[in-house]
Amino acid sequence: MTTSASFTSKDLYEVYKKALKILIVDENIRGLIRSGAMHPVYYSPRGQEIVAAAMGVHLEPTDYLCTIYRGVHDQVAKGMPLDVLLAEYFMKVTGACKGKGGAMHITHPASGVMVTTGVVGSSMPIANGMAWASQIKGDDRVSVATFGDGASNIGAFHEALNMAAVWKLPTIFLCQNNRYQECTQYADSTSCEKISDRAAAYGPNMVGVSVDGNDAEEMWNAMRDAVARARSGAGPTLIEANTFRYMGHYFGDQAPYIPKEELAAEMAKDPMIRIRQQVLDSGVATEDDLVALKAELEAEFEAAVQFAKDSPEPELDEVYKDIYGAA
């Protein structure tokens, strides 16, 4: 993929702000679960903050995102308000899905978070449907489907990429390759060295690229080019963002399947520490600026938690609503 503009210190700072917000949301949700204040099924994105942040800075609120149950970082990066996000985690009626979706089924069309699916691989054909609607309407929207490396072995991956290439849909397939498909190492279940190599099977309308998803500039450039390609009508892109998750597949999973040496080596390269230092070195912000930014984001999270706690529980008859349309 080619680049057409330089990655500036301002761009770096915008990625950092989103990544820091993701980090704060994740750390505080895990704290709330440990304290017993909330009881969701939770999947930590720790270690994958840069991937989502560099995606989010290129998307408009009107663009579509179809993410997966391990997608809280994608939701935050897309601009979903924390109050309705947290209220859904607390299963309150003010939540994004009125407390009926929970952490694994977040939907917030106002910010473009159209689907959070618990079905592995299903984000891709859904995103295609939205991309097709955009293509028909000519409304200039792009659709992003995020998924893990394991989902690239699902039949829906082939079906969705083939259709997107045939119709030149404005779909971006963002594979967050964190090397572990739940509890299985990448090499134990995937035959190709790079998931992006599979793009070649779908012809010239599909572009495939592998990048260091933990490198802000690489990830920013890849998303910038993919969004520009989609908006111009040139077709879809498959981005393989190589990253690593520092936690188990789900909250409480001790991840014995990840070798301790491998985990220690990856944590020593923490992308959040790296990007923070890059921001300081660039001169776009000072240490005091970053301390103030963190305090601001933590206050935003606390306000969202308070909103959720103060919100009412759903009434019993809520279970019958939003199910069927009127006859």
C-alpha positions in Angstrom: 0.0 0.0 0.0 1.2 3.5 -0.7 1.2 6.5 1.6 0.2 10.0 0.4 0.7 12.1 3.5 3.1 12.2 6.4 2.2 11.0 9.9 2.5 14.1 12.0 3.0 14.6 15.7 -0.6 15.8 15.9 -1.7 12.5 14.3 0.4 10.6 16.9 -1.3 12.5 19.7 -4.8 11.8 18.4 -4.0 8.0 18.3 -2.5 8.3 21.8 -5.6 10.0 23.2 -7.9 7.2 21.9 -5.5 4.5 23.0 -5.2 6.0 26.5 -9.0 6.1 26.8 -9.2 2.5 25.9 -6.6 1.6 28.5 -8.4 3.5 31.2 -11.7 2.0 30.3 -10.2 -1.5 30.3 -8.3 -1.1 33.6 -11.3 0.3 35.4 -13.7 -2.2 34.2 -11.4 -5.0 35.4 -11.2 -3.2 38.7 -15.0 -3.0 39.0 -15.3 -6.7 38.2 -12.7 -7.6 40.8 -14.5 -5.5 43.5 -17.8 -7.2 42.7 -19.4 -3.9 41.5 -20.4 -5.4 38.1 -20.6 -8.9 36.8 -20.3 -9.0 33.0 -18.6 -11.6 30.8 -15.5 -9.5 29.9 -12.8 -9.8 27.4 -9.8 -7.5 28.0 -8.2 -5.8 25.0 -5.0 -5.0 26.9 -2.1 -4.9 24.5 -4.3 -4.1 21.5 -5.1 -0.5 22.2 -3.1 1.0 19.2 -4.9 -1.1 16.6 -8.3 0.2 17.6 -7.2 3.8 18.2 -5.5 4.1 14.8 -8.6 2.7 13.2 -10.9 5.1 15.1 -9.1 8.3 14.2 -9.9 7.8 10.5 -13.6 7.0 10.8 -16.5 9.4 10.8 -19.4 8.9 13.2 -21.5 7.9 10.1 -19.1 5.1 9.1 -20.1 1.6 10.1 -18.3 -0.7 12.6 -19.1 -4.3 13.0 -17.1 -5.7 15.9 -17.0 -8.8 18.0 -17.5 -9.7 21.7 -13.8 -9.0 22.3 -14.5 -5.4 21.0 -14.7 -2.9 23.8 -11.6 -1.2 22.4 -13.2 -0.9 19.0 -16.3 0.6 20.5 -14.4 3.2 22.5 -12.2 4.1 19.5 -15.3 4.5 17.3 -16.6 7.2 19.7 -19.3 5.4 21.6 -20.3 7.4 24.7 -19.1 5.9 28.0 -22.3 6.5 29.8 -24.5 4.3 27.6 -21.6 1.8 27.3 -21.2 1.4 31.1 -25.0 1.4 31.7 -25.2 -1.6 29.3 -22.4 -3.4 31.3 -24.4 -2.7 34.4 -27.6 -4.0 32.6 -29.5 -0.8 33.2 -32.4 0.5 31.1 -30.3 3.5 30.0 -27.7 1.3 28.4 -27.2 1.2 24.7 -29.5 -1.9 24.4 -31.6 -1.1 27.4 -29.7 -3.6 29.5 -30.8 -6.5 27.3 -27.6 -6.9 25.2 -24.9 -6.9 27.9 -21.2 -6.6 27.2 -21.2 -9.1 24.3 -24.0 -7.4 22.2 -23.4 -3.7 22.3 -25.1 -1.7 19.5 -25.0 2.1 19.2 -26.0 3.3 15.7 -25.5 7.0 16.7 -21.8 6.5 16.9 -21.7 3.9 14.0 -21.3 0.9 16.3 -23.8 -1.2 14.4 -23.2 -4.7 15.6 -21.2 -6.4 18.4 -21.5 -10.1 17.6 -20.9 -13.2 19.7 -20.7 -15.4 16.6 -17.1 -15.9 15.5 -16.6 -14.6 11.9 -20.0 -13.1 11.6 -18.9 -9.4 11.7 -17.6 -9.7 8.1 -20.8 -10.6 6.1 -22.8 -8.1 8.2 -20.3 -5.4 7.4 -20.6 -6.3 3.7 -24.4 -5.8 3.9 -23.9 -2.3 5.2 -21.2 -1.6 2.7 -23.5 -2.7 -0.1 -26.2 -0.4 1.2 -23.7 2.5 1.2 -22.7 1.6 -2.4 -26.3 1.6 -3.6 -27.0 4.9 -1.8 -23.7 6.5 -2.8 -23.5 8.0 0.7 -19.6 7.7 0.9 -19.7 5.6 4.1 -17.2 2.8 4.7 -17.8 -0.3 6.8 -15.2 -1.9 9.0 -15.3 -5.5 10.2 -13.0 -6.3 13.0 -12.2 -9.9 13.9 -9.4 -12.1 15.3 -7.0 -14.4 13.6 -9.1 -17.4 14.4 -12.0 -16.0 12.5 -10.0 -16.0 9.3 -10.4 -19.8 9.3 -14.2 -19.5 9.3 -16.1 -20.0 6.1 -17.7 -16.5 6.5 -14.2 -15.0 6.0 -13.9 -16.5 2.5 -17.5 -15.7 1.6 -17.3 -12.1 2.7 -14.0 -11.3 1.1 -15.0 -12.9 -2.1 -18.3 -10.9 -2.3 -16.5 -7.7 -1.3 -14.0 -8.1 -4.1 -16.6 -9.1 -6.7 -18.7 -6.1 -6.0 -15.8 -3.7 -5.0 -17.6 -3.0 -1.7 -16.3 -0.2 0.6 -15.5 -2.8 3.3 -12.3 -2.8 5.4 -11.5 -6.2 7.0 -9.4 -5.5 10.0 -7.9 -8.7 11.4 -6.4 -8.2 14.9 -3.9 -11.0 14.9 -3.0 -11.5 18.6 -1.5 -14.9 17.9 -4.0 -16.8 20.1 -7.3 -18.1 18.9 -8.9 -18.3 22.3 -6.5 -20.9 23.7 -4.8 -22.1 20.5 -1.6 -20.8 19.1 -1.7 -19.3 15.6 0.6 -21.9 14.1 -1.4 -24.8 15.4 -4.5 -24.0 13.3 -3.5 -21.7 10.5 -1.5 -22.9 7.5 -0.4 -19.5 6.0 2.4 -17.4 7.4 0.4 -14.2 6.9 -3.4 -13.8 6.9 -3.0 -10.9 4.5 -1.6 -13.3 1.9 -5.1 -14.7 1.5 -6.2 -11.4 -0.2 -4.4 -12.5 -3.4 -7.0 -15.2 -3.8 -9.7 -12.7 -4.4 -8.2 -10.9 -7.4 -7.0 -7.3 -8.0 -10.0 -5.7 -6.3 -8.8 -6.9 -2.9 -5.7 -5.4 -1.3 -4.0 -7.2 1.5 -1.4 -5.8 3.9 0.3 -6.9 7.2 1.5 -4.2 9.6 2.8 -3.9 13.2 -0.6 -3.1 14.8 1.3 -1.9 17.9 3.1 0.7 15.9 1.0 3.9 15.7 2.5 5.1 12.4 2.2 1.8 10.6 -1.3 1.2 11.8 -2.4 4.8 11.0 -1.0 4.6 7.5 -2.7 1.3 6.8 -6.1 2.5 7.9 -5.7 5.8 6.2 -5.0 4.1 2.8 -7.8 1.6 3.3 -10.4 4.2 4.1 -9.3 6.3 1.2 -9.5 3.3 -1.1 -13.0 2.4 0.1 -14.4 5.9 -0.1 -13.1 6.3 -3.7 -14.9 3.2 -4.8 -11.7 1.3 -5.5 -12.7 -1.7 -3.4 -12.0 -3.5 -0.1 -8.9 -4.0 1.9 -7.7 -6.8 4.2 -5.5 -5.4 7.0 -3.7 -7.9 9.2 -2.7 -5.9 12.4 -0.1 -8.0 14.3 -0.5 -7.4 18.0 -0.6 -9.4 21.3 -3.1 -9.7 24.1 -1.7 -9.5 27.6 -4.7 -11.1 29.3 -6.5 -14.4 29.0 -9.2 -14.8 26.4 -11.8 -13.9 29.0 -11.6 -12.3 32.5 -10.5 -15.0 34.9 -8.7 -17.0 32.2 -5.1 -17.4 33.6 -3.9 -18.2 30.1 -1.6 -21.2 30.9 -1.4 -21.8 27.2 0.8 -18.7 26.6 4.5 -19.5 27.4 5.6 -17.2 30.2 8.8 -16.2 28.3 6.7 -15.1 25.3 4.3 -13.1 27.4 7.2 -11.4 29.3 8.9 -10.5 26.0 5.8 -8.9 24.6 4.9 -7.0 27.8 8.4 -5.6 27.7 7.4 -3.9 24.5 4.1 -2.5 25.9 2.7 -0.3 23.1 1.2 2.1 25.5 4.6 2.9 27.1 6.1 3.2 23.7 3.5 5.6 22.3 3.5 7.8 25.4 7.2 8.3 25.1 6.9 9.0 21.4 4.3 11.7 22.2 6.7 13.3 24.7 9.7 13.1 22.3 7.6 14.7 19.5 7.0 17.8 21.6 3.3 17.8 20.8 2.5 17.4 24.5 4.3 17.8 27.9 4.4 15.5 30.9 1.9 17.8 32.6 -0.3 17.7 29.5 -0.4 13.9 29.6 -1.1 13.8 33.3 -4.0 16.2 32.8 -5.3 14.2 29.9 -5.3 11.0 32.0 -7.2 12.8 34.8 -9.8 14.1 32.4 -10.4 10.6 30.9 -10.6 9.0 34.3 -13.1 11.6 35.4 -15.1 10.8 32.3 -15.1 7.2 33.2 -16.1 7.8 36.8 -19.0 10.0 35.6 -20.2 7.2 33.3 -20.1 4.7 36.1 -22.1 7.0 38.4 -24.6 7.5 35.6 -24.9 3.7 35.3 -25.3 3.1 39.0 -27.9 5.8 39.3 -29.9 4.5 36.3 -33.0 2.3 36.9 -33.2 -1.4 36.2 -35.3 -2.5 33.3 -39.0 -3.3 34.0 -40.0 -6.9 33.6 -42.1 -6.1 30.5 -39.0 -4.8 28.8 -38.2 -8.4 27.8 -41.2 -8.2 25.4 -40.1 -5.0 23.7 -37.9 -4.5 20.6 -38.6 -8.1 19.5 -41.3 -8.1 16.9 -42.8 -5.3 14.9 -46.5 -4.6 14.9 -48.7 -6.8 12.8 
